[in-house]
Amino acid sequence: MRRGGPDFSLFRAMPDELVLEVFRAIDDQRAAAALCLAMPRHGVAATRQGACGGPLFGIAMRLASSSSGDWELILRRYAAGRSATAAGAATLAAWAVDGGQRAQLDLCVRDQTRRWHLVLPGRAAHRAIVRVAHPHGITMHYTGITGEERLVRLDQADGISSYWEGERGAERRVRMVHPGGAVVFSEGAMGEERDVRVVFPDGRLISLEGAAGGALRAAWSATRACREQGHRTGRGNTPRVELPEAVDGLVS
């Protein structure tokens, strides 16, 4: 190793295929990030071919590219990801310690419900809830300091994510994103939300308001209610309301 950093000259002399195998063999994401930055062409190829990647690798790349990291932001973003794990949280806690920080995600399990808390250094009272995963497949994400956490996203087991706005205790659903890319926008106060329009990935927009949209909204709401009832009862064969072709398939 040369003074000031590792010597990558040996890797540069290797055939491209062998360098990719080296990437695949690296289990330390920070080492993989360092190699990517030292050998950008090979790093891009390794990422495209799946030799390295994932949320921890992305964080390692950002940390390697900057002198310091905002650990509150890093940990919140990690906890918000669908692929977040307890092992990954432990890895990030170790990285934070290496960087002179004590920030961490603390995972507690009770009655099969997994609660994630953000614990920040120098703030004994800061133990904010950032994620709650329920055993039936619902995962709820929060933002805000301890005691002021508010719901901002709810992920369902079927891949649908809903987004929420408003103060703690008055959060209202503003949109739902379906796995196929369709987005349903809602308006109204908490508990009184109504779907007002649907935007499809190809740019089509369907209004669920007015005289023409009334029938669509009624059919849409009835079909979604049937599916939600199926989720609650665990039954796969739920009644299906016939939808106009414009929105059929969005809730299938």
C-alpha positions as CSV (number, residue, x, y, z in Angstrom):
1,M,0.0,0.0,0.0
2,R,1.3,3.4,-0.9
3,R,1.4,6.3,1.5
4,G,-1.9,8.2,1.3
5,G,-4.1,5.4,0.1
6,P,-4.2,1.9,-1.4
7,D,-2.4,1.0,-4.6
8,F,-4.8,0.0,-7.4
9,S,-2.1,-0.5,-10.1
10,L,-2.4,-4.3,-9.8
11,F,-6.1,-4.1,-10.6
12,R,-5.6,-1.9,-13.6
13,A,-3.3,-4.5,-15.1
14,M,-5.9,-7.2,-14.8
15,P,-8.2,-8.2,-17.6
16,D,-11.7,-6.7,-17.4
17,E,-13.4,-10.0,-16.7
18,L,-11.0,-10.7,-13.7
19,V,-11.7,-7.3,-12.3
20,L,-15.4,-8.0,-12.4
21,E,-14.8,-11.2,-10.5
22,V,-12.9,-9.2,-7.9
23,F,-15.9,-6.9,-7.5
24,R,-18.2,-9.9,-7.0
25,A,-15.9,-11.3,-4.3
26,I,-15.8,-8.1,-2.2
27,D,-18.2,-8.3,0.8
28,D,-17.2,-5.0,2.3
29,Q,-19.3,-2.3,0.5
30,R,-16.9,0.4,1.5
31,A,-14.1,-1.4,-0.2
32,A,-16.2,-1.9,-3.3
33,A,-17.0,1.8,-3.3
34,A,-13.3,2.7,-3.0
35,L,-12.5,0.5,-5.9
36,C,-15.3,1.9,-8.0
37,L,-14.0,5.4,-7.5
38,A,-10.4,4.4,-8.2
39,M,-11.4,2.6,-11.4
40,P,-14.5,4.4,-12.7
41,R,-14.8,2.4,-16.0
42,H,-14.7,-0.9,-14.2
43,G,-16.9,0.4,-11.5
44,V,-19.6,1.4,-13.9
45,A,-19.4,-2.0,-15.6
46,A,-19.6,-3.8,-12.3
47,T,-22.6,-1.9,-11.2
48,R,-24.4,-2.5,-14.5
49,Q,-23.7,-6.2,-14.4
50,G,-24.8,-6.6,-10.7
51,A,-21.3,-7.3,-9.3
52,C,-21.9,-4.5,-6.8
53,G,-24.9,-2.5,-5.8
54,G,-27.7,-2.2,-3.2
55,P,-28.6,0.4,-0.6
56,L,-25.4,-0.1,1.5
57,F,-23.2,0.2,-1.6
58,G,-25.0,3.5,-2.5
59,I,-24.4,4.9,1.0
60,A,-20.7,3.7,0.9
61,M,-20.3,5.6,-2.4
62,R,-21.7,8.8,-1.0
63,L,-19.5,8.5,2.1
64,A,-16.4,7.8,0.0
65,S,-17.2,10.9,-2.1
66,S,-17.5,13.3,0.8
67,S,-15.5,14.1,3.9
68,S,-18.5,13.7,6.2
69,G,-22.0,12.4,6.2
70,D,-25.3,13.6,7.6
71,W,-26.0,10.4,9.6
72,E,-29.6,11.4,10.5
73,L,-30.4,11.7,6.8
74,I,-28.5,8.6,5.9
75,L,-30.3,6.5,8.5
76,R,-33.7,7.9,7.7
77,R,-33.3,7.2,4.0
78,Y,-32.1,3.7,4.7
79,A,-35.0,2.9,7.0
80,A,-37.4,4.2,4.4
81,G,-36.2,1.6,1.9
82,R,-38.1,-1.6,1.3
83,S,-34.9,-3.6,1.5
84,A,-33.8,-2.3,4.9
85,T,-32.7,-5.0,7.3
86,A,-31.5,-5.3,10.9
87,A,-28.1,-6.5,9.6
88,G,-27.8,-3.5,7.3
89,A,-28.7,-1.2,10.2
90,A,-26.0,-2.7,12.3
91,T,-23.5,-2.2,9.5
92,L,-24.4,1.4,9.3
93,A,-24.0,1.8,13.0
94,A,-20.5,0.4,12.8
95,W,-19.7,2.8,9.9
96,A,-21.0,5.8,11.9
97,V,-18.7,4.8,14.8
98,D,-15.8,4.6,12.4
99,G,-16.7,8.2,11.4
100,G,-16.8,9.4,15.0
101,Q,-20.6,9.3,15.3
102,R,-22.9,7.3,17.5
103,A,-26.1,7.5,15.4
104,Q,-27.9,4.3,14.9
105,L,-31.2,2.6,14.1
106,D,-32.5,0.6,17.0
107,L,-34.9,-2.3,16.2
108,C,-37.4,-3.5,18.7
109,V,-39.8,-6.5,18.2
110,R,-42.9,-6.9,20.2
111,D,-45.9,-9.0,19.3
112,Q,-44.4,-9.6,15.9
113,T,-44.4,-5.9,15.2
114,R,-41.0,-4.5,14.3
115,R,-40.4,-0.9,15.4
116,W,-37.3,1.0,14.2
117,H,-36.1,4.0,16.2
118,L,-33.5,6.6,15.2
119,V,-31.1,7.3,18.0
120,L,-28.8,10.3,17.6
121,P,-25.6,11.1,19.4
122,G,-25.7,13.7,22.1
123,R,-29.4,13.7,22.3
124,A,-30.5,11.3,25.1
125,A,-34.1,12.0,24.5
126,H,-34.0,11.5,20.7
127,R,-35.4,8.2,20.0
128,A,-37.8,8.9,17.1
129,I,-39.9,6.2,15.5
130,V,-39.0,6.0,11.8
131,R,-40.6,2.7,10.7
132,V,-43.2,0.3,12.0
133,A,-43.6,-3.1,10.2
134,H,-46.7,-5.0,11.1
135,P,-47.0,-8.8,10.8
136,H,-49.8,-8.6,8.2
137,G,-47.6,-6.9,5.7
138,I,-48.2,-3.2,6.3
139,T,-45.2,-1.0,6.9
140,M,-45.6,2.6,8.1
141,H,-42.9,5.3,7.7
142,Y,-42.6,8.4,9.9
143,T,-40.7,11.6,10.0
144,G,-40.2,14.1,12.9
145,I,-38.5,14.3,16.2
146,T,-39.4,12.2,19.3
147,G,-43.0,12.8,20.3
148,E,-43.8,14.6,17.0
149,E,-43.5,11.8,14.6
150,R,-46.0,11.9,11.7
151,L,-47.0,9.3,9.1
152,V,-45.6,10.1,5.6
153,R,-45.8,6.7,3.8
154,L,-47.6,3.4,4.1
155,D,-46.5,0.4,2.1
156,Q,-48.8,-2.6,1.5
157,A,-47.7,-6.2,1.0
158,D,-49.1,-6.0,-2.6
159,G,-46.7,-3.3,-3.6
160,I,-49.0,-0.3,-3.3
161,S,-47.6,2.7,-1.4
162,S,-49.7,5.6,-0.1
163,Y,-48.3,9.0,0.8
164,W,-49.6,11.2,3.7
165,E,-49.3,14.9,4.7
166,G,-50.4,16.9,7.7
167,E,-49.5,17.3,11.3
168,R,-49.3,14.4,13.8
169,G,-52.8,13.0,14.4
170,A,-54.2,14.7,11.4
171,E,-52.4,13.0,8.6
172,R,-54.3,12.7,5.3
173,R,-53.7,10.5,2.3
174,V,-52.7,12.6,-0.7
175,R,-51.7,9.9,-3.3
176,M,-51.4,6.2,-3.9
177,V,-48.7,4.7,-6.2
178,H,-49.5,1.3,-7.7
179,P,-46.8,-1.2,-8.8
180,G,-47.6,-0.6,-12.4
181,G,-46.9,3.1,-12.1
182,A,-50.4,4.5,-11.9
183,V,-50.9,7.2,-9.3
184,V,-54.2,8.0,-7.6
185,F,-54.5,11.5,-6.1
186,S,-56.8,12.3,-3.2
187,E,-58.1,15.3,-1.5
188,G,-59.9,15.9,1.8
189,A,-59.2,15.9,5.5
190,M,-58.1,12.9,7.5
191,G,-60.8,10.2,7.3
192,E,-62.6,12.1,4.5
193,E,-60.2,11.6,1.7
194,R,-61.7,11.1,-1.8
195,D,-59.9,10.0,-5.0
196,V,-60.1,12.8,-7.5
197,R,-57.9,11.7,-10.4
198,V,-55.7,8.9,-11.8
199,V,-52.5,9.5,-13.7
200,F,-51.1,6.6,-15.7
201,P,-47.4,6.0,-16.7
202,D,-48.1,6.9,-20.3
203,G,-49.4,10.3,-19.3
204,R,-53.1,9.6,-19.5
205,L,-55.2,11.4,-16.8
206,I,-58.7,10.4,-15.7
207,S,-60.7,12.7,-13.6
208,L,-62.9,11.1,-10.9
209,E,-64.8,14.3,-10.3
210,G,-67.9,15.9,-11.9
211,A,-70.8,14.1,-13.6
212,A,-68.6,12.0,-15.8
213,G,-66.2,11.0,-13.1
214,G,-68.8,10.2,-10.5
215,A,-69.6,6.7,-11.9
216,L,-65.9,6.0,-12.3
217,R,-65.2,7.1,-8.7
218,A,-68.1,5.0,-7.3
219,A,-66.9,1.9,-9.2
220,W,-63.3,2.6,-8.2
221,S,-64.1,3.0,-4.5
222,A,-66.3,-0.2,-4.5
223,T,-63.6,-2.3,-6.1
224,R,-60.9,-1.0,-3.7
225,A,-63.2,-1.7,-0.7
226,C,-63.7,-5.3,-1.9
227,R,-60.0,-5.8,-2.2
228,E,-59.3,-4.2,1.2
229,Q,-61.9,-6.5,2.7
230,G,-60.0,-9.4,1.1
231,H,-56.8,-8.2,2.7
232,R,-58.4,-8.0,6.2
233,T,-60.0,-11.5,5.9
234,G,-57.1,-13.2,4.1
235,R,-59.4,-14.3,1.3
236,G,-58.0,-14.3,-2.2
237,N,-61.3,-14.5,-4.1
238,T,-63.0,-11.2,-3.3
239,P,-66.0,-9.8,-5.1
240,R,-65.1,-7.7,-8.1
241,V,-67.0,-4.7,-9.3
242,E,-67.0,-4.2,-13.0
243,L,-65.0,-1.1,-13.9
244,P,-65.1,0.9,-17.0
245,E,-62.2,0.0,-19.3
246,A,-60.4,3.3,-18.5
247,V,-59.6,2.2,-14.9
248,D,-59.9,-1.6,-15.2
249,G,-56.7,-3.3,-14.2
250,L,-55.5,-0.5,-11.9
251,V,-56.8,-2.4,-8.9
252,S,-56.4,-6.0,-10.2
